[in-house]
């Protein structure tokens, strides 16, 4: 089930990326982040109240850190999507599993006495090869700054994902984790519009069309559902397996590109899709074969060991 939760999250993140690309023509990055937070807070507040859940937490510091890192990463990614070709922005952001693999390699080497799952590390690397084949990213010299911003977003995303896993393993419900993250989105979007305002001050673009309103609503709904599914996947699954399955978002994004933007794939793109899918299947098979009833062994998962 943890694999299915991540696949669903990747699909919804891909749909969100399409909506963000379209909405960037009408709204600023800060506004998109803010509206994502508005929808997320509203939906999750309603769900938690209907389920009789609690908003109080014993881990405010952990939520604050996850929120700060996640919001900055999100803001940088939305900015990169608006400034870069979608293929390039997606490729650079999807380097997050690579950073997770590097971090877990270091932790596993230090804490688990060299017990590192090399096949999973290799699968993550092969997935990124598939991403590169599929998207064939490129940018002009005047787009170097947005490219570096997208790369920075992937590093922060990796930190946020590992914090999400820690919160889940510590017993925090998915809805509460995403609720507090949505609040940070809302506040960061409002603050960002003032901080990055020009000489004329903060500019708020009104929602003048049904199309624009539906795009913002779609961003919020897709992002909220994807965050809940991703949080559950990281709580239940093994870190590298879940991280590797994130690459399927590139496949979903490519499918969206065919139907929405009329993209045409070359044979290299199809080869990339095949590599991504094969890598995801291989990691899931490896995890199932080497664990008892699909449960991750704590000694080989440094994050679980720390919690």
N, C-alpha and C positions, 0 to 999 in steps of 0.2 A: 504493500500500500504506500510506503514512503516513496517508492519510485513513481507511482501514479500521481501522488500529490505534487511531486516536482515537475512531472510532465504537464500537469494542469497549470501549475504556476508559470511555467515557461510559455505555454500557449497564451495565457492572459497577459504576461509581460510583453509578448510580441504584439498582441492587439493594442496594448497601451502605447507601444512605441509608434505604431502607425497613427494613432490618434494624436500623439504629441507632435509628430512631424506635421500633420495637417493643421493642428491648432496653433502652431508656432507662427503661422501666417497672420493670425489675428491677435494673439496675446503674447505678452512677454514671458520669459522663463519663470520669473517670480510669480506672476499671476497663475501660471499653470500649476506650479507647486502649491500655491495657496488653495486653488480650487480642488486639487487632489485631496488636500487636507480637509477641506470643508465636507466633501462627500464622504471621506473615510470616517471622520468623527461622527457625522450624522448616522451613517449606517451602523457603525459598531456600537455607538451609544444605545441605539434602538435594540440591537441584537442582545447586548449584555443585559439590558433591563428586562427584556422579554424572557431571557433564560434565567433570571434571578441571580446573575453573577455579581461580583464585587469589583469596584474600581480601585480599591485600596491595594497596595502592594508593599511587600517587605524589602523590595529591591529597587528603591527609587534611583539610586546612583547608577545601577546597571541599565535601567531604562533611559536615563538621561544620556549616558554615553552612547548607547545604541542609537538614540534619536539624533544626537548631534552628528555622529559619523555618517549615519544613514541619510540625513537631510542634506548635508554638504555633498555627499556622493550623488544623490539624486539631482540636486541643483546643477552640478557640473555636467551630469549626463544629459539632462534636458537641454542645457546650453550647447553641448557638443552636437546633439541631434539637429538642433536648429542651424548650426554653422557649418557642419561637415556633411558630406554625402552619407546617407543612412548606412550604407555598407561599412564605411570606415568607422563611424561612431559605434555601431554595434560590435564590430570586431574588437576595437580597443576596450570597450566596456566589458566584453566577455573574456577578458584576460583575468577576471577576478578568480576563477577556479585555479589558474596557474599560481597566483599569489597564495591562495589557500594551501595548495599542494606544497609550495616552498615553505610556508610557515609550519605546516604539519610535519614536513620532513625534518625541520630543525627541532621541533618539540619532540617528535618521536625518537630522533637520534639521541636527544638529551635525557628524556624521561623513560623511554622503553628499552634502553640498552641496545640500540641499533635495530630494533624490530620495526622496520619500515616496510610498508606494503608497496614494493616496487611495481608490481603489475598495475596497481591503481594509479600510481604516479605516471607510468608510461601511457595509460589510457587517457589521462587528462592532457598530456602533451600531444597525443595523436588527435584528440578532439580539436585542439587549437589549430593543428595542421589542417584538419577538415574545414574549420571556420575560414582559414585563410584561402583555401582552394575555392570555397563556395563564394565568398564575398570579394576576393581579390582587391583588398583595400588599397586606396591611393589618395594622396592629398597634395595640393599645390604648396609651394614654399610659403605663400602668404596664409596658409591654414595650419602652420606649425603650432601656433599657440593653442587653437582649439583642439588639435590632436593631443598635445601634452595634457590639456585639461581632461580630455576623455580618458587618457591613460591614468591620470591621478584619480579619476572617479572609480576606476577598476580596483585600485589599491584600497581605497576607502570602502568600496563594496565588500571586498574580501574581509576586512575588519568587521564590518557590520554583520555579515553572515555568520561569522564565528561567534559574535556576541549573541546573535539570535539563538544559536544552538545552545549556548550556555544558559540563557534564560529559559529555554524549553526544558533542558535537562534539570534545571533547578525547580521546575514545577509551575512556571508561569504559563497560564492559558494563552493560546494563540490570539484570541480576541483582545485580551488585555495588552499584549505586546504590541499588536498592530494599532490598537486604539491610542496608546501613548505616542507611537510613531506618527500617527496621523495628526495629533495635536502639534507635534514638532513641525510637521509639514505646513500646517496652517500658520503658525507663528513665524516660521522662517520665510514663507512666501510674502507675508505682510511686511516683515522687516526688510527683506531683500528689495522690495519695490522702492523703499525709501533710501536704503543704503546705496543702491546703484542708480538712483535717479540723477538726471542731468541738471542743468541750470534751471530748467523750468519746473523742477520738483517732480514728485511721484506722479506717474500717469496711470490711470486705471481705465482700461479699455472696456466699454460697456458690452454686454452680450446683446447684440442687435439682431441676431438671427437664430432661428431654430437649429440650424446646422452647427453654429458655434456652441450653443448650449449643449447639444447632444455630444459634441466632441469632448467638452469638459466633463460632462456626466460620464461618458464612456471611459475617460482617463481615470476618474475616481473609482468607478465600479471595477474596472479591470485591475487597477493597482491594488485595491483593497482585497479583492478575492485572491489575487496572486500572492500578496504578502501573507495572508492567512495560510494558504496552501504551502508556501515556501517555509514558513515558520514551523508548521507541523511536520514537513518533510525533514527539516534539519533536527527536529526534536526526536523523531522516531528512527531516522536512518543514520547510516554511517556518513561521516562528513565528506570524504572524497567521492563516494558514490553519488551522493546528492549533488555535490558541486559539479561533477562531470555531466550529470543529466541536464544541467542548466544549458549546455550547449545545444540541446534540441530547440531552444528558443530561436536559434539562428535558422533552423529549418522552417519553423513556423513563420518567422519573419519573411523568409524568402517566398513562402506560399502566399502570404498576405501581399507581398510585392507584386506577384504575378496577377492577382485579382484586382488590386487597388491601383497600382502604378504601371501595370503592363510590362513588368520586367521579363526578360528572356534569358534563360540559363544556357551557358555553354557546357561543353563536356566536362570542363574542370569543376564547374559548379555542381554538376550531378555527382562527380567523384567526391567532392567535399561532403555532400549530403550522405553518401554511402559510408564515408569514414566516420562521420559524427554518429550515425545510427549504429554502426558496428561497435564503436567504442562504448556507447551507452549500454548496449546489450552485453558486451563483454564484462563491463564493471559490475552490472547487476548479477550476472551469472557467477562471477568470481566471489562476490559478497555472499550470495546464497550458498555456494558450495563450501565456503570456508567459515561459516558461522552456524551456530546451532539454532535452527528454526528462524533464520534470518536476523538474529540478534547480533549487534556489533559487540565485539570483545573489547572491553574497556582498555586493556593494556596496549592495544594497537590504535586507540583513538585518544590522543593526548587531551583533547578538549573534554571528553567524557571523564577521563581520569582526574582532571583538575576539578571538575564539579563534584 
